[in-house]
Amino acid sequence: MGQPAVRDRINVPVEGDWVTTGQAKKLLGVSSVNTVKRWAAEGKLEAQKVGANNWMRISMDSIRRLLRSGDENVQAFRRLKKSLDDLTDLDFPVTNDDLQATSDRRMGHLPWEK
């Protein structure tokens, strides 16, 4: 479940060879269009600006290449998204204290250690 479910990717309306950053976000399985924009700025995705507002469009070919590349950042985002998705499937509530106990400020400590 590290990438969007097939049904979610199928339901992303794609017209032509260029998609919006929102569509690219869904296709790539990341949670923010800012990640898509950053990857475009880093050259991982091919982008162009269109219209009077300079809306960014992302090349479908570059999305396909990035998904096939095994890029470390893409894989890390997929693992993180899977972890977050798994949290939503819990059958008990997670409190803010629970989240704080597992925050990255306590890296290297087990949750039950003080």
Secondary structure, DSSP 8 states (H G I E B T S, - for coil): --S--HHHHHTS---TTEEEHHHHHHHHT-S-HHHHHHHHHTTSS-EEEETTTTEEEEEHHHHHHHHHHT-HHHHHHHHHHHHHHHHHT-SS---HHHHHHTSGGGTTS-TT--
